[in-house]
Amino acid sequence: MDKISIDKEKINNIWFVSDIHYWHKNIVYGESIWDEKENNCRKFDTIQKMSSHIVNQINKYVKKDDVLFDLGDWSFGGIKNIWNLRKQLNVKTIHHINGNHDHHIINNKLLPNCYKTLNNKIIDVSNSDNVCILLDVYSQDIFNSVNDYLEIIINGRKICMMHYPIDEWNDMRKNSIMLHGHIHGEKKYIKNRLDVGIDNAYRIFGEYKPFNYNEILEILNNR
């Protein structure tokens, strides 16, 4: 897709998130069978509580007309949860970058629990009884764009995004920023690079939340 450019006036409306892991049982402390639960799990009793909390947190910060960049690992627990998560988020514009667990999105699989009307409105299967003509919805249809790597320009500054952290990126010596997910909390700091996963947000802000662009600038400038 063409490079996205965002003006200074809209900076407050730009958000980034990664590693939502919607409906991922083993990342929930109360249900996980992992050995290292204390360090690797989110402190929720049930998968329902974790997933609902994260949806509510995204909706708390990201408003309907904002723009959300999701940097991968969207959902778990089957292909149905791709749509189950999307339909609960209020924001209209989501650009998705593929993570290592997003194989249904990468392969653009047919979603089993929603249809598209002729005016491109996506509806639940359960709400489709009175609609005459319905079109299939594929995993990539619910996002405004799907990429493995994406560059955008915000107020003249280049932002490079990929699910995986890398040590070298385009124009890094010209003050560009690298945003990523995957590691669920930074292991080392590199100038102008930030993990925007919700687990790293919890470490920084004390809550699971998306990162606003202004927050990213403040974090990077204070390092």
C-alpha positions in Angstrom: 0.0 0.0 0.0 1.0 3.6 -0.4 2.9 5.2 2.5 0.5 6.7 5.1 1.2 10.3 6.0 -0.4 11.9 9.1 -0.5 15.6 9.8 0.5 17.3 13.0 -3.1 18.2 13.9 -4.1 14.5 14.1 -1.2 13.2 16.3 -3.4 12.9 19.4 -5.6 10.5 17.5 -2.9 8.0 16.5 -2.5 4.8 18.6 -0.3 1.7 18.5 -0.8 -1.7 20.2 0.6 -5.2 19.9 0.2 -8.6 21.3 -3.4 -8.4 22.4 -3.6 -12.2 22.5 -7.4 -12.1 22.7 -8.7 -15.3 24.1 -5.3 -16.8 24.7 -5.7 -19.2 27.6 -2.1 -19.9 28.5 -1.3 -16.2 29.0 -3.9 -16.0 31.7 -2.5 -16.7 35.2 -5.6 -18.4 36.5 -5.9 -20.9 33.6 -2.3 -21.3 32.2 -0.5 -24.6 32.3 2.9 -22.9 31.6 5.7 -23.6 34.1 6.8 -20.0 34.4 3.4 -18.5 35.1 4.7 -15.8 37.5 6.8 -14.0 34.9 4.9 -14.9 31.7 1.2 -14.6 32.5 -1.2 -11.7 32.9 -2.7 -11.6 36.4 -6.3 -12.5 35.6 -8.4 -15.4 36.9 -10.1 -16.3 33.7 -9.7 -15.9 30.0 -13.0 -14.0 29.8 -11.9 -11.4 32.3 -8.6 -10.8 30.5 -10.1 -10.5 27.1 -12.9 -8.2 28.2 -10.6 -6.0 30.2 -8.3 -5.5 27.2 -11.2 -4.7 24.9 -12.5 -2.2 27.4 -9.1 -0.6 27.8 -8.7 -0.1 24.0 -12.1 1.4 23.8 -11.4 3.6 26.7 -8.5 5.3 24.9 -9.0 4.8 21.2 -12.1 6.7 20.0 -14.2 5.9 17.0 -12.6 8.3 14.6 -9.0 7.7 15.7 -6.5 5.4 13.9 -5.1 2.2 15.5 -2.1 0.4 14.3 -2.0 -3.2 15.5 1.5 -4.8 15.4 0.5 -8.4 15.5 -0.7 -11.4 17.5 -4.3 -10.3 17.3 -6.2 -13.3 18.7 -6.0 -16.9 19.8 -8.5 -19.7 20.4 -9.6 -20.3 16.8 -10.5 -18.3 13.7 -13.8 -17.0 15.1 -11.9 -14.8 17.5 -10.5 -12.6 14.7 -14.0 -11.2 14.1 -15.0 -11.6 17.8 -12.3 -9.1 18.8 -12.8 -6.7 15.9 -16.6 -6.3 16.3 -16.1 -5.2 19.9 -13.6 -2.4 19.1 -15.2 1.0 18.5 -12.5 2.5 16.3 -13.3 2.5 12.6 -9.7 2.4 11.2 -7.3 -0.4 12.1 -4.1 -1.1 10.2 -2.8 -4.6 11.0 0.8 -5.8 10.8 1.1 -9.6 10.9 2.6 -11.4 13.9 3.9 -14.9 14.3 0.5 -16.1 15.6 -1.6 -14.5 12.9 -1.6 -17.3 10.4 -5.3 -17.1 9.6 -4.9 -13.4 8.7 -1.7 -14.0 6.8 -3.5 -16.7 4.7 -6.6 -14.5 4.4 -8.9 -17.3 5.6 -12.7 -17.2 5.3 -14.3 -16.0 8.5 -17.1 -18.4 9.6 -19.0 -16.0 11.9 -19.8 -12.9 9.8 -21.0 -11.8 6.4 -20.8 -8.5 4.4 -23.8 -6.7 3.0 -23.8 -5.0 -0.4 -23.0 -1.7 1.2 -19.9 -3.3 2.8 -21.3 -3.5 6.3 -20.0 -6.6 8.2 -22.5 -8.3 10.3 -22.7 -11.3 12.6 -24.0 -14.6 11.2 -26.7 -14.4 13.9 -27.9 -11.1 12.5 -28.1 -12.2 8.8 -31.5 -13.8 8.7 -33.3 -10.8 7.2 -30.6 -9.9 4.7 -31.2 -11.0 1.1 -27.7 -10.9 -0.4 -24.6 -11.6 1.7 -21.0 -11.7 0.7 -18.2 -13.8 2.3 -15.8 -12.0 4.6 -12.1 -13.0 4.7 -9.7 -12.3 7.5 -8.0 -9.3 5.9 -11.4 -7.7 5.1 -12.0 -6.5 8.6 -8.8 -4.3 8.6 -8.1 -1.1 6.6 -4.7 -2.7 5.6 -2.7 -5.8 6.3 1.1 -5.8 6.0 4.2 -7.7 7.2 6.0 -4.3 7.5 4.7 -0.8 7.3 6.2 2.7 7.2 4.2 5.8 7.9 5.1 9.5 8.2 3.9 11.4 11.2 4.5 15.2 11.2 7.5 14.6 8.8 9.1 11.8 10.9 9.3 8.3 9.6 7.8 5.4 11.7 8.9 1.9 10.8 6.7 -0.9 12.1 7.1 -4.7 12.2 5.9 -7.3 14.7 9.5 -8.4 15.4 12.2 -6.1 17.0 15.2 -5.4 14.7 18.4 -3.5 15.5 18.7 -1.7 12.2 15.8 -0.1 10.3 15.2 2.4 7.5 16.6 5.9 8.1 17.4 5.1 11.7 20.3 7.6 11.5 17.9 10.3 10.4 15.9 10.0 13.6 13.2 7.5 12.4 11.4 5.4 14.9 11.1 1.6 15.1 7.9 0.2 16.7 7.4 -3.5 17.3 5.9 -6.1 19.6 6.6 -9.9 20.0 8.8 -9.8 23.1 6.2 -8.8 25.7 8.5 -6.3 27.4 11.8 -4.8 26.4 15.0 -6.7 27.1 17.3 -3.9 26.0 16.9 -0.3 25.0 17.9 0.9 21.6 17.6 4.6 20.7 14.2 5.4 19.0 13.0 1.8 19.3 10.0 0.8 21.4 7.9 -2.3 22.2 4.3 -1.2 21.9 2.8 -4.5 23.2 0.3 -4.2 26.0 2.5 -6.1 28.4 5.2 -3.5 28.0 2.5 -0.8 28.5 1.6 -2.5 31.8 5.3 -2.2 32.8 5.4 1.5 31.8 2.0 2.8 32.7 0.7 0.2 35.2 -2.2 -0.8 33.0 -2.8 -2.7 29.8 -3.4 0.0 27.2 -2.5 1.1 23.7 0.3 3.7 23.2 -0.5 7.2 21.9 2.0 8.7 19.5 2.7 11.5 22.0 3.4 9.0 24.7 5.9 7.2 22.5 7.8 10.4 21.8 7.9 11.2 25.5 9.2 7.7 26.4 11.9 7.8 23.7 12.9 11.4 24.5 13.4 10.5 28.2 15.8 7.7 27.5 
